[in-house]
Amino acid sequence: MQEATITETIYNVLDQGAEIVKREKDILYLEALSYMGDMMFTRRSDESLPSSEKLAKLLSDLPDKGKKTRENYRRAMQLAVLKGMREATQPHHAMTPDAVSLFLGYIANKVLSYTDKNKHVLMDPAVGAGNLMTAVLNQLDNEALFVGSEPDETLLKLAYANANLQAHDVELFHQDSVSSPLLKEVDLVVSDLPAGYYPNDTIAEQFVTKANNGHSFVHHLLIEQGVKHVRKGGFLIFLVPNTLFQSEQAKQLHAFIKQETIIYSFMQLPSSMFKKQDAAKSILVLRKQSEEIVAPKQALLVELPSFSQEGSLADMMKRISTWFDNHLTMSE
């Protein structure tokens, strides 16, 4: 079976099953999707539903789960989640573009390849529906445990279904990562950070990156949390607003980053990816300071070409790979 056909088959099972569950349980499509994802994982339909036999027939069409079909399951789930998000139209429901998720996975694998561990621990403090989490895990050469947290219960259930269908080792927590810290000494933090204001000023008051007046930026607080949780010499890869260092709260954030980390790279994503320029994002790569590290004399600052320009993108990735190889060798 061709790759596209495998993904289409999985998507059709997900989508048709979710529509049945949505109708019969009278719930939103996204909620029905996680419910259907659980049935796909166990390969058993819910006998309490009137259409149990129809669902069982759908489940029998699924290809086997395993390493060879992980990306097919991820892409199928991504398509279904995007359909559900269009229906729900909640402002915090947004998904990292697929090409960006794969690019972040490439960078994650590159920096982790310079450690001598057989199994790494990764963390995302804003895991969402788990698309970025699983895209990164699917590209790693070594085994990994991925720890994620998410305050939205519907999205967290989707992340759980996503990880199960791709047979990944994950621990997921239903919580706000600003107020409820996760485990420390992780090897890598990778996250598409939610941008905006954090509503609880009392909790934000405990952070160095808090605003002097009014609400603090949630993405600033999560960067600080990430730095607290990663081990010395560990990396942090964040998707951030282009204006991260130009906002009214940038002074506190920049001072914190300069004191606690080394900026390895700031890569601006192509503007064509964003409908509104004020929503444009960049990839920020930080490393927590450690006495053994020789810091790069200058960070890698690049504007990435359109992801549809394969030749230009391949040249840029080669340049990025060479730069990291040179500077990671120096730093060990």
C-alpha positions in Angstrom: 0.0 0.0 0.0 1.4 3.4 -0.9 2.3 6.0 1.8 -0.5 8.4 0.8 -3.1 5.6 0.7 -2.1 4.4 4.2 -2.5 7.9 5.6 -5.9 8.3 3.8 -7.1 4.9 5.1 -6.3 5.8 8.7 -7.8 9.3 8.3 -11.0 7.9 6.8 -11.4 5.5 9.8 -10.7 8.3 12.3 -13.0 10.8 10.6 -15.9 8.5 9.9 -15.6 7.0 13.3 -15.4 10.4 15.0 -18.5 11.6 13.1 -20.5 8.5 14.3 -19.3 9.0 17.9 -20.0 12.7 17.8 -23.6 12.1 16.6 -24.4 9.2 19.0 -22.8 10.7 22.1 -23.7 14.3 21.2 -20.2 15.7 21.8 -17.8 17.9 19.8 -15.8 16.4 16.9 -12.5 16.9 18.8 -13.8 15.0 21.8 -15.2 12.3 19.5 -11.8 12.1 17.8 -9.9 11.2 21.0 -12.7 8.7 21.8 -12.2 7.1 18.4 -8.4 7.2 18.8 -8.8 5.1 21.9 -10.9 2.5 20.1 -8.3 2.5 17.3 -5.6 1.8 19.8 -7.4 -1.1 21.4 -8.9 -2.3 18.0 -12.2 -2.7 19.9 -15.4 -0.8 19.3 -17.5 0.5 22.2 -20.4 -2.0 22.4 -22.6 0.6 24.2 -22.9 2.6 21.1 -25.7 1.8 18.6 -23.3 1.8 15.7 -20.8 -0.6 17.5 -20.8 -3.1 14.6 -20.2 -0.3 12.0 -17.3 1.0 14.1 -15.9 -2.5 14.4 -16.0 -2.8 10.6 -14.1 0.5 10.3 -11.5 -0.6 12.8 -10.9 -3.8 10.7 -9.7 -1.6 7.8 -6.8 -0.1 9.8 -3.1 -0.9 8.9 -0.9 -2.3 11.6 0.6 0.0 14.1 4.4 0.2 14.3 7.5 2.2 13.5 6.8 1.9 9.7 3.4 3.5 10.0 4.0 6.1 12.8 4.1 9.1 10.4 1.0 7.8 8.7 -0.9 7.7 12.0 0.5 11.1 13.0 -0.5 12.8 9.7 -3.9 11.3 9.7 -4.5 12.5 13.3 -3.2 15.9 12.3 -5.7 16.2 9.4 -8.6 15.1 11.7 -7.6 17.5 14.5 -7.3 20.4 12.0 -10.9 19.6 10.8 -12.1 19.6 14.4 -10.3 22.9 15.2 -12.1 24.6 12.3 -15.4 23.5 13.9 -14.4 24.5 17.5 -12.8 27.8 16.6 -11.4 28.3 20.0 -8.5 30.8 20.0 -6.1 28.6 21.9 -6.7 25.7 19.5 -3.9 26.0 16.9 -1.5 23.4 15.5 2.1 23.8 14.6 2.4 23.6 10.8 3.6 20.2 9.7 6.8 21.3 7.9 7.8 23.3 11.0 7.2 20.3 13.3 9.5 18.2 11.1 12.1 20.9 11.1 12.0 21.2 14.9 12.4 17.4 15.0 15.5 17.7 12.8 17.1 20.3 15.1 16.2 18.2 18.2 17.8 15.1 16.8 20.9 17.1 15.8 21.5 18.6 19.2 20.7 15.3 21.0 23.1 13.3 18.8 26.0 15.0 20.6 25.1 13.5 24.0 26.2 10.0 25.0 22.9 8.9 26.4 21.0 5.9 25.0 17.7 7.3 26.1 16.7 11.0 26.4 14.0 12.8 28.4 12.2 15.5 26.5 9.6 18.0 27.7 6.9 20.2 26.2 5.1 22.5 28.7 2.4 23.2 26.2 1.9 19.9 24.4 -1.5 20.6 22.8 -2.8 17.7 20.7 0.6 16.1 20.6 1.5 16.7 16.9 4.8 18.4 17.6 5.6 15.9 20.3 5.2 12.9 18.0 6.8 14.6 15.0 9.9 15.1 17.1 9.8 11.6 18.6 9.5 10.1 15.1 12.7 11.7 14.0 15.0 10.8 16.9 17.7 8.3 16.4 17.7 7.2 20.0 14.9 6.2 22.4 13.2 8.9 24.4 10.6 9.6 27.1 8.5 12.6 26.4 6.8 14.5 29.2 4.1 17.0 28.3 1.5 19.1 30.0 -1.6 20.8 28.8 -4.4 22.7 30.6 -7.0 21.9 27.9 -8.4 18.5 28.7 -9.7 17.9 25.1 -6.3 18.6 23.6 -4.6 16.4 26.2 -6.8 13.4 25.4 -5.9 13.9 21.7 -2.2 13.9 22.6 -2.7 10.7 24.6 -4.4 9.0 21.7 -1.8 10.3 19.3 1.1 8.9 21.4 -0.7 5.6 21.8 -1.4 5.1 18.1 2.3 5.7 17.4 3.6 3.5 20.3 5.6 6.3 22.0 6.8 6.4 25.6 5.1 9.5 27.1 3.8 10.9 30.3 1.1 13.5 30.0 -0.2 15.8 32.7 -3.4 17.9 32.8 -2.1 21.1 34.2 -0.9 24.6 33.7 2.9 24.5 33.3 3.4 28.0 34.6 1.8 27.3 38.0 2.6 23.5 38.2 6.2 22.6 37.4 7.2 19.3 35.9 10.3 17.1 36.5 13.7 18.7 36.4 17.0 17.7 34.7 15.4 16.9 31.3 17.7 16.7 28.3 15.7 18.9 25.9 12.7 21.2 26.1 10.8 21.7 22.8 7.6 23.6 22.4 5.4 25.8 20.2 4.8 28.3 22.9 1.3 29.9 23.3 1.7 33.7 22.9 -0.3 36.1 25.0 -0.9 37.2 28.5 -0.9 35.0 31.6 -4.0 35.8 33.7 -2.7 35.0 37.2 -0.5 37.9 38.4 0.1 36.3 41.8 1.8 33.3 40.2 3.6 35.4 37.6 5.1 37.5 40.5 7.4 34.5 41.3 9.1 34.8 37.9 12.1 36.9 36.9 10.5 37.5 33.5 7.3 38.9 35.0 6.0 42.2 33.7 6.7 45.4 35.7 3.1 46.4 35.3 -0.1 44.4 34.3 -0.2 40.9 33.0 3.0 39.0 32.1 3.5 37.3 28.8 2.8 33.5 29.1 5.5 32.7 26.6 8.1 34.5 28.7 7.1 32.6 31.8 7.2 29.3 30.0 10.7 30.0 28.6 11.8 30.6 32.2 10.1 27.4 33.4 11.8 25.5 30.6 15.3 26.8 31.6 14.6 25.8 35.2 13.7 22.2 34.1 16.5 21.5 31.6 19.8 20.1 32.8 23.0 22.1 32.6 24.2 22.0 29.0 20.7 20.9 27.9 19.0 22.5 25.0 15.7 24.4 24.6 14.0 24.8 21.2 11.0 27.1 21.1 8.7 28.4 18.5 8.3 32.1 19.5 6.8 35.4 18.1 9.2 37.2 15.7 8.9 40.2 18.1 10.1 38.2 21.2 13.0 40.6 21.9 11.1 43.8 20.8 8.1 43.8 23.1 7.5 46.0 26.1 8.5 43.1 28.4 11.6 42.1 26.4 14.1 43.7 28.7 13.4 41.2 31.6 13.4 38.2 29.3 16.6 39.2 27.5 18.4 39.7 30.9 17.2 36.3 32.1 18.2 34.5 28.9 21.6 36.2 28.9 22.3 35.2 32.5 21.0 31.6 32.4 21.5 30.4 28.8 23.5 30.8 25.6 21.6 31.7 22.4 22.6 29.3 19.7 20.3 30.3 17.0 17.3 32.5 16.0 15.7 31.2 12.7 13.0 33.3 11.2 10.3 31.2 9.5 9.1 32.3 6.0 6.6 35.1 6.2 4.5 33.3 3.5 3.5 30.7 6.2 1.5 33.3 8.1 -1.7 35.1 7.1 -0.9 38.0 9.4 2.6 39.3 9.9 2.0 40.0 13.6 1.5 36.2 13.9 4.8 35.3 12.3 7.2 33.1 14.3 10.8 32.1 14.6 12.7 29.2 16.1 14.8 30.1 19.1 17.5 27.6 20.2 18.9 28.1 23.7 21.4 26.1 25.7 21.5 26.2 29.5 24.8 27.4 30.7 27.4 25.0 32.0 31.1 25.4 32.9 32.2 22.9 30.2 30.5 24.7 27.3 32.5 26.8 24.9 29.9 29.3 23.7 29.7 30.2 20.0 31.2 33.6 19.3 28.1 34.5 17.4 24.6 32.9 17.3 23.3 31.5 14.0 20.8 34.1 12.7 19.0 33.1 9.5 15.8 33.7 7.6 14.5 30.4 6.4 13.4 30.1 2.7 9.9 29.0 1.8 9.5 25.3 2.7 8.1 24.7 -0.8 11.5 25.7 -2.3 13.2 22.4 -1.8 16.6 23.3 -3.3 16.9 26.5 -1.2 15.7 24.7 1.9 18.1 21.8 1.4 21.0 24.3 1.1 19.9 26.1 4.2 19.6 22.9 6.2 23.1 21.8 5.1 24.4 25.2 6.4 22.5 24.8 9.7 23.7 21.3 10.1 27.4 22.2 9.5 27.1 25.2 11.9 25.7 23.0 14.7 28.3 20.3 14.0 31.1 22.8 14.3 29.8 24.4 17.5 28.6 21.3 19.3 32.0 19.7 18.7 33.6 22.7 20.3 31.3 22.7 23.3 31.8 19.1 24.5 
